[in-house]
């Protein structure tokens, strides 16, 4: 039996790869000129960009196992652990809300759901489940959440509307001339968080309340992988099984998509299974190359990102807003922002519009890699 390592290099690589991808797709030079692979699916479907967020939740689950397993095995006081988990979840949630409101902080309309907020909720509930259950129960719960969610949003009539409709919620009520919520996900968001949802959607949120349920399954699948990695199989067997279950997930997701379409905005069950399968395959490659074969020449940049993932996500988001907010009026009387000045000076004159947009996004990723490399060299690792 192989001696198990307390830390897997592949975990940091996968996390860094994911956060770099998140920064890349969130920061094009021009939102009107983006390669299709770097855009979310318009509604149903799954592009490479749609893999980024579930990958992060998946790796949160893996990290939960590796960070809590020893304390769970030693019988540490669960109440104390739960309090620590709760405090961390609240802090991540509040950072997410603060980032949503930056820099104006209009609390009457500030968006309450969001990326970090969903990470906080998934981390909290997945951690509780991990502490209180074994892997068999976790498997049952992850599966149950997906089937319950499918039943909730496909079978339950919407109050005042009727049969659920999983098309994009832009239906106009002819009597009030307002958008209405044709599915349970949008209806619950609109009932509880009206006025505090994503401004592009208004009546529902892609990180809303009900769709957090299947997102917890994404985290639980990561937890199951973490438990598997700490098991007694040798590294070759582990790699083989990771790829096996990854491909089972891909096929299951594709089949379920025929009846319950993959949809990131609704975080549908088929989307969970498909993206988890893809995450297992990508993680499997990282694990095989870095932890098994010890081929690590290509890993440093991803590790640098992965060691400060939430830090670079927050800081890059703040700077992105500032670059688009700080402005002046030029000699022609036109408003110019810092971003538009840099973009139109150094990128658009030399490249086609779509390639200039991509070049800016790549520049932004590399810029933050440089900042995080300084953090890494100085051993500055900011933990939430």
C-alpha positions in Angstrom: 0.0 0.0 0.0 1.3 3.4 -0.9 1.9 6.1 1.7 -0.6 8.8 1.2 0.6 12.4 0.8 -1.1 15.2 2.8 -1.1 17.4 -0.2 -1.6 16.7 -3.9 0.1 19.0 -6.4 -2.7 18.3 -8.8 -5.1 20.0 -6.4 -3.3 23.3 -6.7 -2.7 22.9 -10.4 -6.4 22.2 -11.0 -7.5 25.1 -8.8 -5.0 27.5 -10.5 -6.1 26.4 -14.0 -9.7 27.0 -13.0 -9.2 30.5 -11.5 -7.0 31.5 -14.5 -9.8 30.4 -16.8 -12.3 32.3 -14.7 -10.3 35.6 -15.0 -9.8 35.0 -18.7 -13.6 34.6 -19.5 -14.6 37.4 -17.2 -12.3 40.0 -18.8 -12.5 40.3 -22.5 -11.4 43.5 -24.1 -14.8 44.0 -25.8 -17.9 42.0 -24.8 -19.1 42.4 -28.3 -16.1 40.5 -29.8 -15.6 37.1 -28.0 -14.7 33.7 -29.4 -17.7 31.4 -28.9 -15.7 29.0 -26.7 -15.1 32.0 -24.3 -18.8 32.8 -24.0 -21.5 31.0 -21.9 -24.1 29.1 -23.8 -27.0 31.4 -24.6 -29.3 29.2 -22.6 -29.2 25.4 -22.9 -25.9 23.7 -23.7 -22.3 23.7 -22.3 -19.3 25.6 -23.7 -15.8 25.5 -22.3 -16.6 28.7 -20.3 -19.5 26.9 -18.7 -17.1 24.4 -17.2 -15.2 27.0 -15.1 -17.5 27.6 -12.2 -18.5 23.9 -11.6 -14.8 23.0 -11.7 -14.2 25.5 -8.9 -17.0 24.0 -6.8 -15.7 20.5 -7.5 -12.2 21.4 -6.3 -13.8 23.1 -3.2 -15.2 19.6 -2.4 -11.8 17.9 -2.9 -10.2 20.4 -0.6 -12.9 19.9 2.1 -12.0 16.2 2.3 -8.2 16.8 2.5 -8.5 19.6 5.1 -11.1 18.0 7.4 -10.3 14.3 7.1 -7.7 14.1 9.8 -9.7 16.2 12.2 -12.7 14.0 11.5 -10.7 10.8 12.0 -9.2 12.1 15.3 -12.7 12.8 16.6 -12.3 16.6 16.9 -15.2 18.3 18.4 -17.8 18.7 15.6 -19.4 21.8 17.1 -16.1 23.6 17.1 -15.4 22.5 13.5 -18.9 23.6 12.4 -18.4 27.0 14.0 -15.2 27.4 12.1 -16.8 26.3 8.9 -19.7 28.7 9.5 -17.4 31.7 10.1 -15.4 31.0 7.0 -18.6 30.6 4.9 -20.0 33.9 6.2 -16.8 35.7 5.4 -16.6 34.3 1.9 -20.3 35.2 1.4 -19.8 38.8 2.7 -16.7 39.3 0.5 -18.9 38.2 -2.5 -21.6 40.7 -1.6 -19.0 43.4 -1.1 -17.5 42.6 -4.6 -21.0 42.8 -6.1 -21.6 46.2 -4.7 -18.2 47.7 -5.4 -17.8 50.7 -5.7 -21.2 52.3 -5.2 -22.7 50.1 -2.6 -26.4 50.9 -3.3 -27.9 48.6 -0.7 -31.4 49.0 -2.0 -30.4 47.1 -5.2 -27.2 45.3 -4.3 -27.0 41.8 -5.7 -27.1 39.2 -2.9 -26.4 36.0 -4.9 -23.1 35.6 -6.7 -20.1 33.4 -7.5 -18.4 33.7 -4.1 -21.8 33.6 -2.3 -22.5 30.2 -4.0 -19.0 29.0 -3.2 -19.7 29.9 0.5 -23.0 28.1 0.6 -21.7 25.0 -1.2 -18.7 24.9 1.1 -20.8 25.2 4.2 -23.4 22.5 3.4 -20.9 20.1 1.8 -18.6 20.4 4.8 -21.4 19.7 7.2 -22.5 16.6 5.2 -18.9 15.4 5.1 -18.5 15.8 8.9 -21.7 14.0 9.7 -21.8 11.2 7.1 -19.8 8.5 5.3 -19.0 8.3 1.6 -22.0 6.0 1.0 -24.5 8.5 2.5 -22.7 11.3 0.6 -23.2 9.4 -2.7 -26.9 8.9 -1.9 -27.4 12.6 -1.0 -25.6 13.9 -4.1 -27.8 11.7 -6.3 -30.9 12.6 -4.3 -30.4 16.3 -4.6 -30.1 15.9 -8.4 -33.3 13.9 -8.7 -35.2 16.1 -6.3 -34.2 19.2 -8.1 -35.3 17.7 -11.5 -38.7 16.9 -10.0 -39.1 20.3 -8.4 -38.5 22.4 -11.5 -40.1 20.1 -14.1 -43.2 18.9 -12.2 -44.4 21.6 -9.8 -46.8 24.2 -11.3 -45.7 27.8 -10.9 -48.2 29.8 -8.7 -50.2 32.2 -10.9 -48.6 30.9 -14.1 -49.2 27.1 -14.4 -47.0 24.4 -15.9 -43.3 25.0 -15.5 -41.4 26.3 -18.5 -37.6 25.8 -18.6 -37.0 28.3 -21.4 -35.3 31.5 -20.6 -37.5 33.6 -18.3 -38.3 36.6 -20.5 -42.0 36.0 -20.9 -44.1 39.2 -20.8 -47.3 39.3 -18.7 -49.8 40.9 -21.1 -51.8 42.5 -18.3 -48.9 44.1 -16.4 -46.3 44.4 -19.2 -43.7 42.9 -16.9 -41.5 39.9 -17.0 -42.8 36.8 -15.2 -41.0 33.8 -13.8 -42.0 30.7 -15.7 -40.1 28.2 -13.6 -39.6 27.5 -9.9 -36.0 28.6 -9.9 -36.9 32.1 -11.2 -40.2 32.2 -9.2 -38.4 31.6 -5.8 -35.6 34.1 -6.6 -38.2 36.7 -7.6 -40.3 36.1 -4.4 -37.4 36.2 -2.0 -34.7 38.4 -3.5 -36.6 40.7 -5.8 -34.6 43.8 -6.4 -31.3 42.1 -5.4 -30.7 39.9 -8.4 -28.4 40.0 -11.3 -29.1 43.3 -13.2 -29.1 41.5 -16.6 -31.9 39.2 -15.6 -33.8 41.2 -13.0 -36.3 38.4 -12.1 -34.0 35.5 -11.5 -30.3 34.9 -10.8 -27.8 32.3 -12.3 -26.5 31.8 -8.7 -29.9 31.9 -7.1 -31.4 30.0 -4.2 -33.0 26.8 -5.5 -30.3 26.1 -8.0 -27.8 26.0 -5.1 -29.2 22.5 -4.3 -27.7 20.7 -7.3 -24.6 22.9 -6.9 -24.1 21.2 -3.5 -24.0 17.9 -5.4 -21.1 19.3 -7.5 -19.2 19.9 -4.2 -20.1 16.5 -2.9 -18.7 14.8 -6.0 -15.5 16.6 -5.3 -15.6 15.3 -1.7 -16.0 11.8 -2.9 -13.0 12.2 -5.1 -11.0 13.5 -2.1 -12.0 10.5 -0.1 -11.0 8.2 -3.0 -7.6 9.9 -3.3 -6.9 9.1 0.3 -7.8 5.5 -0.1 -5.5 2.5 -0.3 -5.4 1.8 -4.1 -2.1 2.5 -5.8 -1.7 5.6 -8.0 -2.1 3.7 -11.3 -5.4 2.2 -10.1 -6.6 5.5 -8.8 -5.9 7.2 -12.1 -7.7 4.5 -14.1 -10.8 4.8 -11.8 -10.8 8.6 -12.0 -10.9 8.4 -15.8 -13.5 5.6 -15.7 -15.9 7.6 -13.5 -15.2 10.8 -15.4 -16.3 9.2 -18.7 -19.3 7.6 -17.0 -20.2 11.1 -15.9 -19.8 12.5 -19.4 -22.0 9.8 -21.0 -24.7 10.0 -18.2 -24.8 13.8 -18.6 -25.2 13.6 -22.4 -28.0 11.0 -22.1 -29.8 13.0 -19.4 -29.5 16.1 -21.5 -32.0 14.6 -23.9 -34.7 14.8 -21.2 -33.4 17.5 -18.9 -31.1 19.9 -20.9 -27.7 21.0 -19.6 -28.1 24.6 -18.4 -25.7 26.5 -16.3 -28.1 29.3 -15.4 -30.5 26.7 -13.9 -27.6 24.4 -12.9 -29.6 21.4 -14.1 -28.8 17.9 -13.0 -27.5 16.8 -16.4 -25.2 19.8 -16.3 -23.9 18.7 -12.9 -23.1 15.2 -14.0 -21.5 16.3 -17.3 -19.3 18.9 -15.8 -18.3 16.6 -12.9 -17.3 14.0 -15.5 -15.2 16.6 -17.3 -13.7 17.8 -14.0 -12.7 14.2 -13.2 -11.0 13.8 -16.5 -9.1 17.1 -16.3 -8.1 16.4 -12.7 -7.1 12.9 -13.7 -4.7 14.3 -16.2 -3.2 16.7 -13.7 -2.9 13.9 -11.1 -1.3 11.5 -13.5 1.2 14.0 -14.8 2.1 15.8 -11.6 1.5 13.4 -8.7 2.1 10.1 -10.4 4.7 10.6 -13.2 6.2 13.7 -11.4 6.3 15.7 -14.7 6.1 19.2 -13.1 7.9 21.5 -15.5 4.6 22.9 -16.7 2.9 23.4 -13.3 4.4 26.4 -11.7 2.2 29.1 -13.1 -1.0 27.2 -12.2 0.3 26.5 -8.7 1.1 30.2 -8.2 -2.5 31.0 -9.1 -3.9 28.0 -7.2 -2.2 29.0 -3.9 -4.1 32.3 -3.8 -7.2 31.5 -5.8 -9.9 33.6 -4.0 -7.4 36.4 -3.4 -6.6 36.8 -7.1 -10.3 36.4 -8.0 -11.3 39.3 -5.7 -8.4 41.6 -6.5 -8.8 41.1 -10.3 -12.5 41.8 -10.0 -11.9 45.0 -8.1 -9.2 46.2 -10.5 -11.5 45.4 -13.5 -14.2 47.6 -12.1 -11.8 50.4 -11.4 -10.3 50.3 -14.9 -13.8 50.8 -16.3 -14.9 53.4 -13.7 -11.9 55.8 -13.6 -12.4 58.2 -16.5 -11.8 61.6 -18.0 -13.0 63.7 -20.9 -10.5 63.9 -23.8 -9.9 66.9 -26.1 -12.8 65.7 -28.4 -15.2 65.8 -25.5 -15.4 62.0 -25.4 -15.4 60.1 -22.1 -12.4 57.8 -21.9 -11.8 55.2 -19.2 -8.5 53.7 -18.2 -9.4 50.4 -19.8 -10.6 52.0 -23.1 -7.4 54.1 -23.3 -5.1 51.1 -22.7 -7.2 48.8 -25.0 -7.5 51.3 -27.9 -3.8 52.3 -27.6 -2.1 49.0 -27.3 -4.4 46.3 -28.7 -7.1 47.5 -31.2 -4.7 49.2 -33.7 -2.7 46.0 -34.2 -5.2 43.2 -34.1 -8.7 42.3 -35.5 -11.5 43.2 -33.0 -12.0 39.6 -31.8 -8.2 39.0 -31.4 -7.7 42.3 -29.7 -10.4 41.3 -27.2 -8.7 38.0 -26.6 -5.3 39.6 -26.3 -6.6 41.9 -23.6 -8.0 39.0 -21.6 -4.7 37.1 -21.9 -2.8 40.2 -20.9 -5.0 40.5 -17.8 -4.4 36.9 -16.9 -0.6 37.3 -17.3 -0.6 40.6 -15.3 -2.2 38.9 -12.3 0.1 35.9 -12.7 2.9 38.4 -12.2 1.3 39.8 -9.1 0.6 36.4 -7.6 4.2 35.3 -8.4 5.4 38.1 -6.2 3.0 36.9 -3.5 4.2 33.3 -4.0 7.9 34.3 -3.8 7.3 36.3 -0.6 5.2 33.4 0.8 2.1 35.5 1.1 -0.9 33.2 1.0 -4.1 34.9 2.0 -6.6 32.4 3.4 -10.2 33.1 4.0 
